[in-house]
């Protein structure tokens, strides 16, 4: 079940549903446990691989490579040089880069016999439910153990 909340846009004053996450983020331990349950790999082996995955991705990407993980998607860098433009192409240098982001594109597959594509991390049967009043949402990267969990 996925949750949404009602949000009023400042730009046009109209209301829209916005997808939100609830509860605590799923941990590496939980992912390792789930993968071990559905495979022949032990929890400790799965955990070790998951812990090393970020470093391996970072190493390949630092070499200028895009990393595509089958069934998951593609990771790559983008950079920003906001306000750091130069007049001549020969004057462009890496020193102009002010920020770097990791981008992710979920793997896409054809949806049955149609021509449309479906992203692998988007379930075919998402059930949307309005977030109950007073429930708190989490933002990616938050690690607040005191946050209430909706069950």
C-alpha positions as a Markdown table, in Angstrom:
| # | Residue | x | y | z |
|---|---|---|---|---|
| 1 | Unk | 0.0 | 0.0 | 0.0 |
| 2 | Unk | 1.3 | 3.4 | -0.9 |
| 3 | Unk | 0.3 | 6.7 | 0.7 |
| 4 | Unk | -0.4 | 10.2 | -0.6 |
| 5 | Unk | -1.2 | 13.5 | 1.1 |
| 6 | Unk | -3.1 | 16.5 | -0.3 |
| 7 | Unk | -0.9 | 19.4 | -1.2 |
| 8 | Unk | -1.8 | 22.8 | -2.4 |
| 9 | Unk | 0.5 | 24.2 | -5.0 |
| 10 | Unk | 1.6 | 27.8 | -4.4 |
| 11 | Unk | 2.0 | 28.6 | -8.1 |
| 12 | Unk | -1.6 | 28.0 | -9.2 |
| 13 | Unk | -3.5 | 27.4 | -5.9 |
| 14 | Unk | -4.8 | 24.0 | -7.0 |
| 15 | Unk | -4.7 | 20.8 | -4.9 |
| 16 | Unk | -2.8 | 17.7 | -5.9 |
| 17 | Unk | -2.0 | 14.3 | -4.4 |
| 18 | Unk | 1.6 | 13.8 | -3.5 |
| 19 | Unk | 3.2 | 10.4 | -2.8 |
| 20 | Unk | 4.8 | 10.2 | 0.7 |
| 21 | Unk | 6.6 | 7.5 | 2.6 |
| 22 | Unk | 5.8 | 6.5 | 6.2 |
| 23 | Unk | 7.6 | 4.8 | 9.0 |
| 24 | Unk | 11.2 | 4.1 | 9.4 |
| 25 | Unk | 13.3 | 3.5 | 6.3 |
| 26 | Unk | 13.9 | -0.2 | 5.5 |
| 27 | Unk | 17.4 | -1.1 | 6.7 |
| 28 | Unk | 20.2 | -3.1 | 5.0 |
| 29 | Unk | 19.5 | -5.9 | 7.6 |
| 30 | Unk | 15.9 | -6.1 | 6.6 |
| 31 | Unk | 16.8 | -6.2 | 2.9 |
| 32 | Unk | 19.4 | -8.9 | 3.5 |
| 33 | Unk | 16.9 | -11.0 | 5.5 |
| 34 | Unk | 14.3 | -10.7 | 2.7 |
| 35 | Unk | 16.8 | -11.6 | 0.0 |
| 36 | Unk | 18.0 | -14.6 | 2.1 |
| 37 | Unk | 14.4 | -15.8 | 2.5 |
| 38 | Unk | 13.8 | -15.8 | -1.3 |
| 39 | Unk | 17.1 | -17.2 | -2.4 |
| 40 | Unk | 19.7 | -19.9 | -1.4 |
| 41 | Unk | 22.1 | -17.3 | -0.2 |
| 42 | Unk | 22.7 | -16.9 | 3.6 |
| 43 | Unk | 21.7 | -13.6 | 5.4 |
| 44 | Unk | 25.3 | -12.9 | 6.3 |
| 45 | Unk | 26.5 | -13.3 | 2.7 |
| 46 | Unk | 23.7 | -11.2 | 1.4 |
| 47 | Unk | 24.4 | -8.5 | 4.0 |
| 48 | Unk | 28.1 | -8.5 | 3.1 |
| 49 | Unk | 27.3 | -8.0 | -0.6 |
| 50 | Unk | 24.8 | -5.2 | 0.1 |
| 51 | Unk | 27.3 | -3.4 | 2.3 |
| 52 | Unk | 30.0 | -3.5 | -0.4 |
| 53 | Unk | 27.6 | -2.5 | -3.2 |
| 54 | Unk | 27.9 | 1.3 | -2.6 |
| 55 | Unk | 31.7 | 1.2 | -2.7 |
| 56 | Unk | 31.7 | -0.9 | -5.9 |
| 57 | Unk | 29.3 | 1.5 | -7.6 |
| 58 | Unk | 31.3 | 4.5 | -6.5 |
| 59 | Unk | 34.5 | 3.0 | -7.8 |
| 60 | Unk | 33.1 | 2.3 | -11.2 |
| 61 | Unk | 31.4 | 5.7 | -11.4 |
| 62 | Unk | 34.6 | 7.5 | -10.4 |
| 63 | Unk | 36.1 | 5.9 | -13.5 |
| 64 | Unk | 33.5 | 7.7 | -15.6 |
| 65 | Unk | 31.3 | 4.6 | -16.0 |
| 66 | Unk | 27.6 | 4.2 | -15.8 |
| 67 | Unk | 26.5 | 1.2 | -13.7 |
| 68 | Unk | 23.5 | -0.8 | -14.9 |
| 69 | Unk | 22.2 | -3.5 | -12.5 |
| 70 | Unk | 19.8 | -5.9 | -14.3 |
| 71 | Unk | 16.4 | -5.8 | -12.8 |
| 72 | Unk | 17.1 | -2.7 | -10.8 |
| 73 | Unk | 18.3 | 0.1 | -13.1 |
| 74 | Unk | 21.1 | 2.5 | -14.0 |
| 75 | Unk | 23.2 | 4.7 | -11.8 |
| 76 | Unk | 25.2 | 7.7 | -13.2 |
| 77 | Unk | 26.7 | 11.1 | -12.3 |
| 78 | Unk | 25.5 | 14.5 | -13.4 |
| 79 | Unk | 27.3 | 17.7 | -12.6 |
| 80 | Unk | 26.3 | 21.3 | -12.2 |
| 81 | Unk | 28.4 | 24.4 | -12.9 |
| 82 | Unk | 25.8 | 27.0 | -11.9 |
| 83 | Unk | 26.9 | 30.6 | -12.7 |
| 84 | Unk | 30.4 | 29.3 | -13.7 |
| 85 | Unk | 30.1 | 29.7 | -17.5 |
| 86 | Unk | 33.0 | 30.9 | -19.6 |
| 87 | Unk | 33.1 | 32.7 | -23.0 |
| 88 | Unk | 35.4 | 30.3 | -24.8 |
| 89 | Unk | 35.4 | 26.5 | -25.1 |
| 90 | Unk | 39.1 | 26.3 | -24.4 |
| 91 | Unk | 38.6 | 27.9 | -21.0 |
| 92 | Unk | 36.2 | 25.1 | -19.8 |
| 93 | Unk | 37.8 | 23.2 | -16.8 |
| 94 | Unk | 36.6 | 20.8 | -14.1 |
| 95 | Unk | 37.1 | 23.6 | -11.6 |
| 96 | Unk | 33.9 | 25.0 | -12.8 |
| 97 | Unk | 31.9 | 22.1 | -11.5 |
| 98 | Unk | 30.1 | 23.2 | -8.3 |
| 99 | Unk | 28.2 | 20.0 | -7.4 |
| 100 | Unk | 27.8 | 16.4 | -8.4 |
| 101 | Unk | 24.7 | 14.2 | -8.0 |
| 102 | Unk | 24.1 | 10.5 | -8.4 |
| 103 | Unk | 21.2 | 9.8 | -10.7 |
| 104 | Unk | 19.2 | 6.6 | -10.9 |
| 105 | Unk | 16.8 | 5.4 | -13.7 |
| 106 | Unk | 14.8 | 2.3 | -12.8 |
| 107 | Unk | 15.1 | -0.4 | -15.4 |
| 108 | Unk | 12.2 | -0.4 | -17.9 |
| 109 | Unk | 10.4 | -3.2 | -19.5 |
| 110 | Unk | 7.5 | -3.5 | -22.0 |
| 111 | Unk | 4.1 | -3.8 | -20.4 |
| 112 | Unk | 2.5 | -6.9 | -21.8 |
| 113 | Unk | 1.5 | -6.5 | -25.4 |
| 114 | Unk | 1.3 | -2.7 | -25.3 |
| 115 | Unk | 3.9 | -0.3 | -26.5 |
| 116 | Unk | 4.3 | 1.4 | -23.2 |
| 117 | Unk | 7.2 | 0.9 | -20.8 |
| 118 | Unk | 7.0 | 0.1 | -17.1 |
| 119 | Unk | 9.8 | 0.9 | -14.7 |
| 120 | Unk | 10.9 | -2.1 | -12.6 |
| 121 | Unk | 10.5 | -0.5 | -9.2 |
| 122 | Unk | 6.9 | 0.5 | -9.9 |
| 123 | Unk | 4.5 | -2.2 | -9.0 |
| 124 | Unk | 1.7 | -3.1 | -11.4 |
| 125 | Unk | -0.7 | -3.2 | -8.4 |
| 126 | Unk | -0.1 | -0.1 | -6.3 |
| 127 | Unk | -3.0 | 0.6 | -4.0 |
| 128 | Unk | -3.1 | 4.2 | -3.0 |
| 129 | Unk | -4.5 | 5.3 | 0.3 |
| 130 | Unk | -4.7 | 8.8 | 1.8 |
| 131 | Unk | -2.3 | 9.4 | 4.7 |
| 132 | Unk | -4.3 | 9.5 | 7.9 |
| 133 | Unk | -4.5 | 13.0 | 9.6 |
| 134 | Unk | -1.7 | 13.6 | 12.0 |
| 135 | Unk | 0.5 | 10.8 | 10.6 |
| 136 | Unk | 4.1 | 11.9 | 9.9 |
| 137 | Unk | 6.0 | 11.3 | 6.7 |
| 138 | Unk | 9.7 | 10.6 | 6.2 |
| 139 | Unk | 12.0 | 12.2 | 3.7 |
| 140 | Unk | 14.7 | 10.2 | 2.0 |
| 141 | Unk | 17.8 | 10.1 | 4.1 |
| 142 | Unk | 16.0 | 10.8 | 7.4 |
| 143 | Unk | 17.0 | 8.4 | 10.2 |
| 144 | Unk | 14.6 | 9.4 | 13.0 |
| 145 | Unk | 14.0 | 6.4 | 15.3 |
| 146 | Unk | 11.2 | 8.3 | 17.2 |
| 147 | Unk | 9.0 | 8.6 | 14.1 |
| 148 | Unk | 5.6 | 6.8 | 14.5 |
| 149 | Unk | 5.1 | 3.8 | 12.2 |
| 150 | Unk | 1.8 | 3.4 | 10.4 |
| 151 | Unk | 0.7 | -0.3 | 10.3 |
